[in-house]
Amino acid sequence: MSNIKWFFPGSEAECLKLLVDGYKPHGGGTFLVKTALDIKGLFNLPDDGIFNGCSFNDNSAIIGSAVTYKDAAQFMENKLPGNFFSNALFSAASTPLRNRITLGGSAFSSPKWSDLSGPLTAAGAAIDIAGSGKTIGFPDFKNNRELRSSSLIKSIILPPENMTGSYYRFTLTGFDYPFFTLTLSLRKTTIVCAVTGCKAGTHFFDGTASEILKIFDKDILFNDERGLSGKYLKKRALIELSRMLEESTNE
């Protein structure tokens, strides 16, 4: 740990140069527990709004990659009360961790139990890649390891019109990562469902309420995990999904 080099770049260009040189971005720092011994060096993301800002208009909500779960959730809740993205982030991890975990770091690593992956997928979120002038859909970014390893996330873009819906995480205790999560995004003509924690990692599909249940029953499988069988996890997920769909269609 004492040999790790730290850099404090003042611009996006300087960050990209450090990334090319093999250094890693530092946001909340929660990933250091598992990766510190393999890191050549770290650079702090500039605190000038490029990576830390939040903005909102009719077409998109843009949240910088260095914004924490807490601040992102509060920003979106102020703009769109009751949206599933804020509900997911407010329920993730613990208060101290929500004050540290950043959107960019979590979107980059995207573990199967993430409280971020499902909502980003269901919302049709896009990743703004620093230095490229391009955005890429979150599922495509998540599934392209080569792209992720060579990219720096500048911000995450959320379409406001897709943020109505619901979120559920299944855990044994409040402060625990979920076995699976379910996210529903209620669109004008369809419902988008994103499931995390299943064998496919993150699986998403759309349809009517009845079609969603049929697809889930046919295609979604879970592994045995932490003393619970895959069959039990699927049954529990199906029960919760049925409840969520019923509540959504009755609103």
C-alpha positions in Angstrom: 0.0 0.0 0.0 2.8 2.4 0.8 4.2 2.1 -2.7 1.0 3.2 -4.5 1.4 6.4 -6.4 -1.3 9.1 -6.2 -2.1 11.7 -8.8 -4.4 14.7 -8.7 -5.1 15.6 -12.3 -6.9 18.9 -13.0 -8.6 18.0 -16.3 -10.4 15.2 -18.2 -7.4 15.0 -20.6 -4.9 14.5 -17.7 -7.2 11.7 -16.3 -7.2 10.0 -19.7 -3.4 10.2 -19.9 -3.0 8.6 -16.5 -5.5 5.8 -17.5 -3.5 5.0 -20.6 -0.3 4.9 -18.4 -1.9 2.1 -16.3 -3.2 4.1 -13.4 -6.8 3.6 -12.0 -9.4 6.2 -11.1 -10.2 6.8 -7.5 -13.8 7.7 -6.5 -15.2 6.4 -3.3 -12.4 3.9 -2.7 -14.6 1.0 -1.7 -12.9 -1.3 -4.3 -9.5 -0.9 -2.6 -10.2 -3.7 -0.1 -9.9 -6.3 -2.8 -7.7 -4.8 -5.4 -5.2 -2.6 -3.5 -2.2 -5.0 -3.9 -2.6 -5.1 -7.7 -2.8 -1.4 -8.3 0.1 0.5 -9.9 -1.3 3.9 -8.8 -4.4 5.9 -8.4 -5.7 9.3 -9.6 -8.4 11.3 -8.1 -11.2 12.5 -10.4 -11.2 16.3 -10.6 -13.7 18.0 -8.3 -14.8 20.6 -10.9 -18.1 19.3 -12.1 -16.9 17.2 -15.0 -17.2 14.0 -13.0 -19.1 15.3 -10.0 -21.9 17.3 -11.4 -25.7 16.5 -11.8 -28.0 18.1 -14.3 -31.6 17.5 -15.4 -33.8 18.4 -18.3 -36.8 16.9 -20.2 -34.6 14.6 -22.2 -32.1 13.3 -19.7 -30.7 13.3 -16.2 -26.9 13.4 -16.3 -25.0 12.2 -13.2 -21.2 12.4 -13.0 -19.3 9.1 -12.4 -17.8 10.4 -9.1 -21.2 11.2 -7.6 -22.0 9.0 -4.6 -25.1 6.7 -4.3 -26.5 9.1 -1.6 -26.1 12.2 -3.7 -27.4 10.6 -6.9 -30.4 9.1 -5.1 -31.3 12.4 -3.5 -30.8 14.4 -6.7 -33.1 12.1 -8.6 -35.7 11.9 -5.8 -35.9 15.7 -5.8 -36.5 15.7 -9.6 -38.7 12.6 -9.9 -40.2 11.7 -6.5 -40.7 7.9 -6.1 -38.5 6.9 -9.0 -37.1 3.3 -8.9 -33.5 4.4 -9.3 -33.5 6.5 -6.1 -35.4 3.7 -4.3 -32.7 1.2 -5.3 -29.8 3.4 -4.3 -31.4 4.4 -1.0 -31.7 0.7 0.0 -28.2 -0.4 -1.1 -25.5 -1.3 1.4 -25.4 0.9 4.5 -25.4 4.7 5.2 -21.6 5.0 5.4 -21.1 3.0 2.2 -23.8 5.0 0.3 -21.8 8.1 1.2 -18.7 6.5 -0.5 -19.8 4.3 -3.3 -19.8 6.1 -6.7 -22.0 5.5 -9.7 -19.0 5.2 -12.0 -17.1 2.7 -9.9 -20.2 0.5 -9.4 -21.2 0.7 -13.1 -17.7 -0.3 -14.1 -17.5 -3.4 -11.9 -21.2 -4.3 -12.0 -21.2 -7.4 -9.8 -24.2 -9.7 -10.2 -25.7 -8.6 -6.9 -25.4 -4.8 -7.7 -28.2 -2.5 -6.7 -27.3 -0.4 -9.6 -27.2 -2.8 -12.6 -30.9 -3.6 -12.6 -32.1 0.0 -12.5 -29.6 1.2 -15.1 -30.6 -1.7 -17.4 -34.4 -1.2 -16.9 -34.1 2.6 -17.4 -32.3 2.3 -20.7 -29.3 4.2 -19.2 -26.3 5.2 -21.3 -22.6 5.6 -20.4 -20.8 8.7 -21.4 -17.2 7.7 -22.1 -14.7 10.4 -21.3 -12.6 11.7 -24.2 -14.7 9.9 -26.9 -17.7 12.1 -27.4 -19.7 8.9 -27.5 -22.3 7.2 -25.3 -23.0 3.5 -25.2 -26.0 1.7 -23.7 -25.2 0.3 -20.2 -25.8 -3.4 -21.1 -23.4 -3.1 -24.0 -20.8 -1.3 -21.8 -21.2 -3.9 -19.0 -20.7 -6.9 -21.3 -17.7 -5.5 -23.2 -14.7 -6.2 -20.9 -12.2 -4.8 -23.4 -14.1 -1.5 -23.6 -14.5 -1.2 -19.9 -10.8 -1.9 -19.2 -9.7 0.9 -21.5 -12.5 3.5 -20.7 -13.1 6.1 -18.1 -16.8 6.7 -17.3 -17.5 10.5 -17.4 -21.2 10.3 -16.5 -24.4 8.2 -16.6 -27.4 9.4 -18.6 -30.9 8.4 -17.5 -34.1 9.0 -19.6 -36.6 10.6 -17.2 -39.6 9.1 -19.0 -38.4 5.6 -18.2 -38.0 6.1 -14.4 -41.5 5.2 -13.2 -41.7 1.7 -11.8 -40.6 -0.3 -8.8 -37.6 -2.1 -7.3 -37.1 -5.1 -5.1 -34.0 -6.6 -3.5 -34.0 -10.0 -1.7 -31.6 -10.2 1.2 -31.5 -12.1 4.5 -30.6 -9.0 6.5 -30.9 -5.3 5.7 -27.1 -4.7 5.5 -26.3 -7.4 2.9 -25.9 -7.6 -0.8 -29.0 -9.1 -2.5 -29.4 -12.6 -3.8 -31.3 -11.0 -6.7 -33.0 -7.8 -7.6 -36.0 -7.0 -9.7 -36.7 -3.7 -11.5 -39.7 -2.8 -13.4 -39.8 0.3 -15.7 -43.3 1.2 -16.8 -43.2 2.5 -20.4 -46.1 3.9 -22.4 -46.7 0.7 -24.4 -44.7 -2.0 -22.5 -43.1 -3.0 -19.2 -39.4 -3.5 -19.0 -38.1 -6.0 -16.4 -34.5 -6.4 -15.3 -33.4 -9.3 -13.1 -29.9 -9.5 -11.5 -28.4 -12.4 -9.6 -29.6 -15.0 -12.0 -27.4 -17.4 -14.0 -27.4 -14.9 -16.9 -26.0 -12.2 -14.6 -28.4 -9.5 -15.6 -31.4 -10.5 -17.7 -33.9 -8.0 -19.2 -37.0 -8.3 -21.3 -40.2 -6.5 -21.9 -43.9 -7.2 -22.5 -47.3 -7.0 -20.8 -47.6 -8.1 -17.2 -48.7 -11.6 -18.2 -45.9 -11.9 -20.8 -43.3 -10.8 -18.3 -44.4 -13.6 -15.9 -44.3 -16.2 -18.7 -40.8 -15.2 -19.9 -39.5 -15.2 -16.3 -40.9 -18.6 -15.6 -39.5 -20.0 -18.8 -36.1 -18.4 -19.1 -34.8 -17.3 -15.6 -32.7 -19.7 -13.6 -30.8 -19.2 -10.4 -27.8 -21.0 -8.9 -27.8 -22.4 -5.4 -26.3 -19.6 -3.2 -25.5 -19.2 0.5 -27.6 -22.0 1.7 -30.6 -21.3 -0.5 -31.4 -23.5 -3.5 -31.8 -22.0 -7.0 -35.4 -23.4 -7.1 -36.3 -21.5 -3.9 -34.7 -18.3 -5.2 -36.7 -18.6 -8.5 -40.0 -19.2 -6.6 -39.4 -16.3 -4.3 -38.5 -14.0 -7.2 -41.6 -15.1 -9.1 -43.8 -14.3 -6.1 -42.2 -10.8 -5.7 -42.4 -10.1 -9.4 -46.1 -11.1 -9.4 -46.8 -8.7 -6.6 -44.9 -5.9 -8.2 -46.7 -6.3 -11.5 -50.1 -6.4 -9.8 -49.3 -3.2 -7.9 -48.1 -1.5 -11.0 -51.1 -2.4 -13.1 -53.5 -1.3 -10.4 -52.0 2.2 -10.1 
